[in-house]
């Protein structure tokens, strides 16, 4: 009997401490809420060192990538339960001109101003770093010392990208989008994509690289091109990053490759010596932004991943010729071995659902901020934050 007591106690302890699974959804940006904007797209979310949740997006008038776009932010100080009113957080003073490559496209209004591809990083010292672009041609950096309530004057960092022209003659640039990361060393790492602007929407062909800062955003440097554009790796672009337990940085890359899977590459420092990119068979690629994040809570060190888990019209995981890859079925995957396998795949949104990002609050609540709608499309009718716990994710 004495031998059984410890086991019974352990079982009771697990039972008493286990939380009930829960899932809650709340619309943060919805088409029609503000007549100034008719599309909300490119969601991002991060939890600051002080515990505030910051959720941001591109608010578009006209809808397209080159339309009139502002960057809006909402804050929560109660784990994503209630939120502040939207605040515009990017403004570059002075005259602005459209990217010349946008002028080659039809129906581009030269009077509209495009702020694009916002990226936020929650520094462990409490600072919130932010990068964004103007007209897919200029890049800027600013910071907040009060959890996103106010922001410093933006500083242009476009010259950082000049070093990459030695390997790729880019004319169009974009940071992220999504949240990005600070390494254990303190280095800030931001994935970027670059294009010569000669192809579709002036965004193709494209390559993926990173820029980084070792002095908390004061200066930035360009890393190496991580994923070039080849016959196998077609137009790598919107990319997310995570630091692995061994200190390597892993990029998870969107592309238009025929394998229809996410591309993976790693670097010892987040900037150089990138490994040969490989496709992850478990991560479907409907050509859409994804989210990735470390879950380090309650003694568990996991990696979470979100994107539309769908290849419409496909058989055995491969789409038929001529079939589109619809953005729907945003799902959350879980890996307990640093992204080598993804045994958990939980459907979050059954139906049209698009871009997504992930965050974890200080009490372990998981947040997925994503686009959804009632009809298929690239952006949906608004942006929703889903709050759930690990128990819901692991529940069969």
Residue, then its C-alpha position, 0 to 999 in steps of 0.5 A: x500500500x505504501x508503494x501506491x501512495x506516491x502514485x495516487x498523490x501524483x495523480x491527484x495533484x495532476x487532477x487538481x492542477x489541470x485547467x479546463x480547456x477554453x476557447x474564446x474569440x473576439x473581433x478587434x477590427x471589423x469592416x464597417x467599424x470605421x468608414x475610413x477603411x474597408x480592409x484590415x489585413x496583416x495582423x501582428x500580436x506581441x506580449x511586452x515584458x510588462x505583460x501588455x498585449x499589443x495587436x496591430x494591423x494594416x488598415x486599408x482604404x481600397x484594399x490592395x497592397x499599394x492602396x492608402x494604408x495606415x498602421x493601427x494598434x490596440x492594447x490590452x492590459x488584462x491578457x487580451x480580454x478587453x482592448x483600447x481604441x485603435x491608435x495610428x502608430x506610424x507617421x513619416x513627416x514630409x513629402x512622399x512619393x509612390x515607389x516607381x515600380x508601383x506606377x507600372x501597375x494599373x489603378x494605382x493612385x499616386x496620391x495615396x500613401x502606403x505604410x506597410x509591413x509593420x514588425x514589433x519586437x518585445x525587448x526583455x528590458x521593457x522596450x518595444x521595438x518597431x519597424x515598418x516600411x513606406x511605399x515598399x521602398x523605405x524602411x523606418x525604426x521607432x520605439x516605445x518605452x511605455x508599452x505602446x502608448x507612445x512612440x519615438x520619432x521614426x528614423x529611416x534605416x533604408x541604407x541598411x538594405x544597401x549591402x544586400x544589393x551586392x547579391x540582389x538588385x532589389x527595388x521593392x523591400x518589406x520587413x516581416x510582417x508579424x512580430x519578430x524576435x530578440x535572441x538570448x544574446x540581446x540581438x534583434x532579428x527581423x526577417x525581410x523580403x526583397x524583390x526586383x519588382x518586375x513580376x506580379x504586383x511588383x512583388x516578384x521575383x523575391x528573396x528572403x534575408x534578415x536584418x539585425x541590431x546588436x545595440x537595441x535598435x540604434x543601428x541595423x545591419x544586413x545579414x546574408x540572403x537566407x533563401x534565394x529565388x530558384x526553380x525549387x524555391x520560388x519567390x520566398x517572401x513573408x517570413x517568421x523567425x524563432x530562436x531554437x533551444x541550442x541558440x540557432x535561429x530558424x526561419x519559417x518561409x512562405x513561398x510559391x514553390x511547387x512542393x506546397x510546403x513551408x520552407x525551413x532554414x537555420x543560422x547560428x546567429x540569425x544573420x549568416x551561414x544559413x543552412x540549405x532550405x528544406x520543405x517541412x512536409x507537415x506544414x502546408x503552404x496555401x501561399x499565406x503568412x504564418x505565425x510561430x512562437x515559443x511556448x515556455x510556461x508551466x515547465x513546458x518548452x514547445x513551439x506553436x505554429x499557425x497558418x491556413x491548413x489547406x490545399x484546396x482541390x488537392x489529393x494526398x496533400x497536393x493540389x490539382x493543376x489549376x486549383x487555387x490554394x484557398x485561405x481557410x482552416x487556420x489551425x494551430x500546430x504544436x511541436x515538442x522537439x524544436x519543430x522537427x515534428x508537429x504531432x498536434x494540429x488543432x483547427x481554430x477557424x472552420x472556413x475562410x481564414x487568412x493571415x495570423x500571428x501568435x503570442x502567449x501571455x504571462x499566465x500562459x494564455x495563448x493568443x492567435x490574431x488572425x483574419x477571417x470572413x464568410x467568403x473566400x478572399x485574401x483578407x476576410x471581413x476583419x481581424x479576430x483574436x482567439x484566446x485559448x489555453x494549452x489544454x484546449x490545444x492538446x485536447x483530442 
